[in-house]
Structures are given as C-alpha cells and as structure tokens.
Amino acid sequence: MTKKKILVADDDPAIVDVLQILLEDQGYEVLSTLNAEGIEALVQKKPDMVLLDIWMSGVNGKDICIRIKANENTKHIPVVMFSANRDTKEIAMECGADGFITKPFEINELIELIQKFTDNKS
C-alpha cells in the first residue's frame, strides 16, 4: 500500500518540523514548505491532503486555497486550513477549504482530521 502524501505549508519552521516528524511517524509521506510561493508547485505532486496555514509571510493562505479549489486538476484535494486566528472557521469556509483546525491543536485531533480526509482515498 502506498503512503498517503500530506503537504504541510506553514512559515514557522518549528511547526513544519514537528508536523513532519509526527506525520512520518504515523506512516505518511510529507511534503513541506515554509514558502508560500512553493505551495502550488507542490500541489502539482498530487498530495492526498494539504495542511495550509492562513497567514504565510505576507501571503494569504485563503487566496492559495481559492486557487487550489479553482483548478480542475487540484480541486479534489482536501485542504485543511490552520491558524491561531480566532476566525479560522469563517476563513476556511469563505475560501472553500474542506476543514480547519485552530492552533494550538491537540495532536490526536489533527491525526483524526487527517485520517478523515485520507482514509477513504485509494
């Protein structure tokens, strides 16, 4: 069985490192970027899910989500927004994200969310 591929996009290196280690320990392949410009190129590698920070170094993750969901080749990829912003849910809904999680989050909560979006995909 091939590993599910998760794209983690956050401009905080500590968060990216922790999520990479955690998700790899859970058996996922992890693509990661600290740089908003790299996200759309990585999405072309067809991850099974995208974990996308709302605010990345001057770039709004909401705009990136809208572009992913508007693209015929990538619109099926689940996008989960995450942020410490108290409006995370509203922002995620506005841009067509499939889900959201607020920082700080419980690791088990994140794993359950990832499984929800990746377990039913082949």
MOZIQUI-V331634 format. One record per pair of residues at least 6 apart in sequence whose ideal C-beta (glycine too) atoms are under 8 Angstrom apart, sorted by sequence separation. I is the first residue (numbers start at 1). GAP is how many residues later the second one is. If there is no record, write none. Layout:
{{I | GAP} {I | GAP}}
This chain:
{{10 | 6} {24 | 6} {33 | 6} {54 | 6} {55 | 6} {68 | 6} {69 | 6} {82 | 6} {85 | 6} {23 | 7} {43 | 7} {54 | 7} {68 | 7} {81 | 7} {92 | 7} {8 | 8} {53 | 8} {54 | 8} {83 | 8} {92 | 8} {101 | 8} {10 | 9} {33 | 9} {52 | 9} {68 | 9} {91 | 9} {101 | 9} {20 | 10} {69 | 10} {81 | 10} {8 | 11} {19 | 11} {31 | 11} {39 | 11} {68 | 11} {81 | 11} {89 | 11} {8 | 12} {20 | 12} {52 | 12} {80 | 12} {88 | 12} {101 | 12} {19 | 13} {39 | 13} {52 | 13} {88 | 13} {89 | 13} {31 | 14} {65 | 14} {81 | 14} {88 | 14} {99 | 14} {8 | 15} {16 | 16} {31 | 16} {65 | 16} {81 | 16} {86 | 16} {6 | 17} {16 | 17} {79 | 17} {80 | 17} {83 | 17} {85 | 17} {99 | 17} {16 | 18} {50 | 18} {79 | 18} {80 | 18} {81 | 18} {82 | 18} {84 | 18} {99 | 18} {62 | 19} {79 | 19} {80 | 19} {81 | 19} {82 | 19} {83 | 19} {84 | 19} {98 | 19} {36 | 20} {61 | 20} {78 | 20} {79 | 20} {80 | 20} {81 | 20} {82 | 20} {83 | 20} {84 | 20} {13 | 21} {35 | 21} {36 | 21} {78 | 21} {80 | 21} {82 | 21} {6 | 22} {8 | 22} {12 | 22} {35 | 22} {36 | 22} {37 | 22} {61 | 22} {4 | 23} {5 | 23} {6 | 23} {7 | 23} {8 | 23} {9 | 23} {11 | 23} {36 | 23} {82 | 23} {3 | 24} {4 | 24} {5 | 24} {6 | 24} {7 | 24} {8 | 24} {9 | 24} {10 | 24} {11 | 24} {40 | 24} {3 | 25} {4 | 25} {5 | 25} {6 | 25} {7 | 25} {8 | 25} {11 | 25} {36 | 25} {39 | 25} {43 | 25} {3 | 26} {5 | 26} {7 | 26} {69 | 26} {9 | 27} {40 | 27} {50 | 27} {52 | 27} {54 | 27} {65 | 27} {69 | 27} {36 | 28} {40 | 28} {49 | 28} {50 | 28} {52 | 28} {53 | 28} {54 | 28} {55 | 28} {69 | 28} {9 | 29} {44 | 29} {48 | 29} {49 | 29} {50 | 29} {51 | 29} {52 | 29} {53 | 29} {54 | 29} {62 | 29} {66 | 29} {9 | 30} {44 | 30} {47 | 30} {48 | 30} {49 | 30} {50 | 30} {52 | 30} {53 | 30} {55 | 30} {65 | 30} {66 | 30} {43 | 31} {46 | 31} {49 | 31} {51 | 31} {54 | 31} {65 | 31} {7 | 32} {19 | 32} {62 | 32} {63 | 32} {65 | 32} {9 | 33} {62 | 33} {80 | 33} {43 | 34} {54 | 34} {61 | 34} {80 | 34} {7 | 35} {7 | 36} {54 | 37} {80 | 37} {7 | 38} {15 | 38} {78 | 39} {5 | 40} {7 | 40} {78 | 40} {5 | 41} {6 | 41} {9 | 41} {10 | 41} {12 | 41} {5 | 42} {6 | 42} {7 | 42} {9 | 42} {11 | 42} {5 | 43} {6 | 43} {7 | 43} {8 | 43} {9 | 43} {10 | 43} {4 | 44} {5 | 44} {6 | 44} {7 | 44} {9 | 44} {11 | 44} {4 | 45} {6 | 45} {7 | 45} {11 | 45} {52 | 45} {10 | 46} {11 | 46} {9 | 47} {9 | 52} {9 | 55} {51 | 63} {49 | 65} {49 | 68} {48 | 69} {49 | 69} {48 | 70} {10 | 72} {48 | 73} {22 | 85} {26 | 85} {28 | 86} {15 | 88} {22 | 88} {26 | 88} {22 | 89} {28 | 90} {19 | 91} {23 | 91} {6 | 108} {6 | 112} {4 | 114} {4 | 117}}
